[in-house]
Structure formats: structure tokens, C-alpha cells
Amino acid sequence: MTMVKARLGLSEMTPSDKLKELRAIAASIDGKPEYAGLALNAAALRELADKLDDAQAAVPAAKVIVKRAIENAHSVEDEVDSALRAQAASAEKAAAGNPAFLIGAGFNQQASGAAAATFVPVQPTGLVVVPGDVLGSLRCSWNGRTAPVYVWQAREVGSTAAPITGMIHRSRVTIANLKSGVEYEISVAGVRDGQGPWSDPIVRRVP
């Protein structure tokens, strides 16, 4: 007896595709006694379809809420960054070249003057890449005490297209508008007087 397969290709199906599949299977087996022994009957399949339909209908509103929360968090962090820069500038001025003053004020580096040596950041470490809060996004973070600015890139695995790139003044970023189901190679580099080496890349599939 030859075994036949019911091929679905779930990894390539969108929620809308799955919804159509559920309803199509339910319609095909509804009221037919020869399919009574299947794991789910037509009523159960339709109930699942309705449940998926309701869940998908709630997604747009949830995306708006999450997006606003992320934007608010970034806005507050930008406010903190501005405050810290202003505090550092004020402390540098008050220190008048005295590094002990800066250390006493809570800063772990003295101000860099015009004669300071060129500084190229070391390779960032500790890069972590996880699915973002919004579909089609990845959330990235790394050890961020090596540079005041970072550049990042997201390169689609197996593609010859130029990578998606960006710059950020913090040690974390959410990369949005990526292709769902596609693997990307993520890496970051520090920038100060020049750009340092790229971090070891992390490959992640976008949800």
C-alpha cells in the first residue's frame, strides 16, 4: 500500500492562506460520513477559522499600540541622551582639563581635546538578535560602551542586493520593514573618529 501525503506548505502560507485552507477543507468534508474519522470535523475547522479571523482582525490595532509604545520609549531615550550630553559638556567645561573632576562627577572618561589621539572603536561584542514586537522586524542589542555612534546592516542571506543600513546613537535598534520568513545577517560597528570593525554577524529568520 502506497502512502499518500497531504502537503500543506505551512511555512510559506500567510494567515489568510491558512484561513482559506481551513474553510476549504471544512466545506469538502462537511456532511460526508467517510470523513467522520478525521482528527477534526467541519464544525471544529470552521471554529478554528473564525478564531484565526478574529485574531487577525485584532492585529492592526495591536500594531498601532506597539508602534506608539516603541516610539515613546525611543523619544524618552533620546531625551535622556540629550540630557547626558549636556551634562557631559557642562562637566568638561567645569573640569578645565582636570580628569579627577570628571571622575568625581560620575564620568568614566575625560574630555577629548583638540589634541586627542584618533580613536577607532573596537569590534562590538554581545550582539543579540531576536524577533521584534512588530511583524517583519528584528530587535538587536549589543555591548554599547565602546563608541558614541553605531552603524548597523541587515543583509538578506543568499541575495546580492545591497544590505539595509542605518545609524543609531544607542546600543540597540529595532530594524523594521524586513521580509517575513527571510533570513538576514545582522552586524554592527562602532564609529567615532573612524568606523571600527564589524561585529561577528548573527543570522536570524524574520517572523
C-alpha positions as CSV (number, residue, x, y, z in Angstrom):
1,M,0.0,0.0,0.0
2,T,1.4,3.3,-1.1
3,M,1.3,6.2,1.5
4,V,0.0,9.4,0.1
5,K,0.8,12.8,1.6
6,A,-1.4,15.8,2.3
7,R,1.0,18.6,1.5
8,L,0.3,21.9,3.1
9,G,3.5,24.1,2.9
10,L,2.6,25.8,6.1
11,S,5.9,27.7,6.3
12,E,5.1,29.5,3.1
13,M,1.4,30.2,3.9
14,T,0.2,33.6,5.1
15,P,-2.6,33.7,7.8
16,S,-5.0,34.5,5.0
17,D,-3.9,31.4,3.1
18,K,-4.4,29.2,6.2
19,L,-7.9,30.7,6.7
20,K,-8.9,29.8,3.2
21,E,-7.4,26.3,3.6
22,L,-9.4,25.7,6.8
23,R,-12.7,26.8,5.2
24,A,-12.0,24.8,2.0
25,I,-11.3,21.6,4.0
26,A,-14.4,22.2,6.2
27,A,-16.5,22.6,3.1
28,S,-15.1,19.5,1.5
29,I,-15.8,17.1,4.4
30,D,-19.0,18.7,5.7
31,G,-21.7,16.0,6.0
32,K,-19.7,13.2,4.4
33,P,-19.7,10.1,6.6
34,E,-16.5,8.7,5.0
35,Y,-14.5,11.6,6.7
36,A,-16.1,11.1,10.1
37,G,-12.9,9.6,11.5
38,L,-10.6,12.6,10.7
39,A,-9.0,14.4,13.6
40,L,-11.2,17.5,13.2
41,N,-14.7,17.7,11.7
42,A,-16.2,20.5,9.6
43,A,-17.6,22.4,12.7
44,A,-14.2,22.3,14.5
45,L,-12.4,23.5,11.4
46,R,-14.9,26.4,11.0
47,E,-14.5,27.3,14.7
48,L,-10.7,27.5,14.2
49,A,-11.2,29.6,11.1
50,D,-13.4,32.0,13.0
51,K,-10.8,32.2,15.8
52,L,-8.0,32.9,13.4
53,D,-10.1,35.5,11.6
54,D,-10.8,37.3,14.9
55,A,-7.2,37.2,15.9
56,Q,-6.0,38.6,12.6
57,A,-8.6,41.4,12.8
58,A,-7.1,42.5,16.1
59,V,-3.6,42.7,14.7
60,P,-3.7,46.2,13.1
61,A,-4.9,47.8,16.3
62,A,-2.2,46.0,18.3
63,K,0.5,47.1,15.9
64,V,-0.5,50.7,16.4
65,I,-0.3,50.3,20.1
66,V,3.1,48.6,20.0
67,K,4.4,51.1,17.5
68,R,3.4,54.0,19.7
69,A,4.9,52.4,22.8
70,I,8.2,51.9,20.9
71,E,8.2,55.4,19.5
72,N,7.5,56.8,23.0
73,A,10.4,54.7,24.5
74,H,12.8,55.9,21.8
75,S,11.6,59.5,22.4
76,V,12.3,59.3,26.1
77,E,15.7,57.7,25.5
78,D,16.6,60.5,23.1
79,E,15.6,63.0,25.8
80,V,17.9,61.1,28.2
81,D,20.7,61.1,25.6
82,S,20.4,64.9,25.2
83,A,20.5,65.4,28.9
84,L,23.6,63.3,29.4
85,R,25.4,65.0,26.5
86,A,24.5,68.4,28.0
87,Q,25.7,67.2,31.5
88,A,29.0,65.9,30.0
89,A,29.6,69.2,28.1
90,S,29.0,71.2,31.3
91,A,31.3,68.9,33.3
92,E,34.0,69.1,30.7
93,K,33.9,72.9,30.8
94,A,33.9,73.0,34.6
95,A,36.7,70.4,34.8
96,A,39.1,72.8,32.9
97,G,41.3,69.9,31.9
98,N,41.2,68.1,35.3
99,P,40.3,64.4,34.8
100,A,39.8,63.9,38.6
101,F,36.9,66.4,38.4
102,L,35.2,64.4,35.7
103,I,35.7,61.1,37.5
104,G,34.3,62.6,40.7
105,A,31.2,63.8,38.7
106,G,30.5,60.2,37.6
107,F,32.1,60.2,34.2
108,N,34.5,57.4,33.3
109,Q,36.3,59.2,30.5
110,Q,37.9,62.5,30.5
111,A,37.0,65.1,27.8
112,S,38.9,64.7,24.5
113,G,40.5,67.9,23.5
114,A,41.7,69.1,20.1
115,A,45.0,67.3,20.6
116,A,43.4,64.0,21.5
117,A,44.6,60.9,19.6
118,T,42.4,59.5,16.8
119,F,40.1,56.8,18.3
120,V,38.6,54.0,16.3
121,P,36.2,51.8,18.3
122,V,36.9,48.2,18.9
123,Q,34.7,45.4,17.5
124,P,31.3,45.4,19.3
125,T,30.5,42.2,21.2
126,G,27.5,40.5,22.7
127,L,25.2,41.1,19.7
128,V,21.8,39.6,20.3
129,V,19.1,39.5,17.6
130,V,15.5,38.4,18.4
131,P,12.1,38.8,16.7
132,G,10.7,42.3,17.1
133,D,7.4,43.3,18.6
134,V,6.0,44.0,15.1
135,L,5.8,41.5,12.3
136,G,8.6,42.0,9.8
137,S,11.1,43.3,12.4
138,L,14.1,42.2,14.4
139,R,15.2,43.7,17.7
140,C,19.0,44.0,18.2
141,S,21.2,44.9,21.2
142,W,24.9,44.7,21.9
143,N,27.5,45.8,24.4
144,G,27.5,49.6,23.9
145,R,30.3,51.2,25.8
146,T,32.8,51.4,23.0
147,A,31.5,54.1,20.8
148,P,29.2,57.1,20.8
149,V,27.6,56.1,17.4
150,Y,26.9,52.8,15.8
151,V,26.1,51.7,12.3
152,W,24.2,48.5,11.6
153,Q,23.5,46.5,8.5
154,A,20.9,43.8,7.7
155,R,22.0,41.7,4.7
156,E,19.4,39.2,3.1
157,V,21.0,35.8,3.2
158,G,21.6,34.5,-0.3
159,S,20.8,37.8,-2.0
160,T,23.2,40.0,-4.0
161,A,21.2,43.1,-3.1
162,A,22.9,45.9,-1.0
163,P,22.2,45.5,2.7
164,I,19.8,47.7,4.6
165,T,21.8,50.0,6.8
166,G,21.3,52.7,9.4
167,M,23.0,54.7,12.2
168,I,22.0,55.0,15.8
169,H,23.2,56.8,19.0
170,R,22.5,53.8,21.3
171,S,23.4,50.2,21.6
172,R,20.1,48.8,20.4
173,V,17.8,49.1,17.4
174,T,14.6,47.6,16.0
175,I,15.1,47.0,12.3
176,A,11.6,47.2,10.6
177,N,10.1,46.6,7.2
178,L,12.1,43.3,6.6
179,K,10.7,40.4,4.6
180,S,8.8,37.9,6.8
181,G,10.2,34.3,6.6
182,V,13.5,35.5,5.2
183,E,16.9,35.1,6.9
184,Y,19.0,38.2,7.4
185,E,22.6,38.5,8.5
186,I,22.9,41.3,11.1
187,S,26.1,43.1,12.2
188,V,27.1,46.4,13.9
189,A,30.2,48.6,14.1
190,G,31.2,51.5,16.3
191,V,32.0,54.9,14.9
192,R,33.9,57.8,16.5
193,D,36.9,59.3,14.6
194,G,36.5,56.4,12.2
195,Q,34.5,53.2,11.8
196,G,35.7,50.2,13.7
197,P,35.4,46.5,12.6
198,W,32.0,44.9,12.1
199,S,30.8,42.6,14.8
200,D,30.6,38.9,14.3
201,P,27.3,38.5,12.2
202,I,24.2,36.9,13.6
203,V,21.7,35.2,11.2
204,R,18.0,35.3,12.1
205,R,14.8,34.5,10.3
206,V,12.2,37.3,10.3
207,P,8.9,36.3,11.8
